[in-house]
Amino acid sequence: MIEKIIQKVIQVMPIILIVMMAMMDRENTLFVATFLVLLFVYSGVLIARVLEAKNKWYEENKDLADLGEDKTISTMGDMTNKLSENHSEK
């Protein structure tokens, strides 16, 4: 339940930040501080999601890591053939 609420807030956070920025009273220190905290927290969440996706991709494709060191691959066609061989072995 709470997880779904957090996901929904993260989805609409860009709209919230744009509205806050458009209506921001720059003289009100509390409003500016709240905006900056929300902006930094949202940026941190985005960075964490990107890093998590990167790690997940590397875990799912461990067998592709050695393709860069394979000297038999000289063209994109060779790479495609090698990938299809690896895929058909699974």
GIVEN-V710975 format. One record per backbone hydrogen bond with DSSP energy under -1.0 kcal/mol. NH is the residue of the N-H (numbers start at 1). CO is the residue of the C=O. Records with the same first field share a line. If there is no record, write none. Layout:
BEGIN
NH->CO, CO
END
This chain:
BEGIN
5->1
6->2
7->3
8->4
9->5
10->6
11->7
12->8
16->12
17->13
18->14
19->15
20->16
21->17
22->18
23->19
28->25
32->28
33->29
34->30
35->31
36->32
37->33
38->34
39->35
40->36
41->37
42->38
43->39
44->40
45->41
46->42
47->43
48->44
49->45
50->46
51->47
52->48
53->49
54->50
55->51
56->52
57->53
58->54
59->55
60->56
61->57
64->61
65->62
67->64
79->75
80->76
81->77
82->78
83->79
84->80
85->81
86->82
87->83
88->84
89->85
END
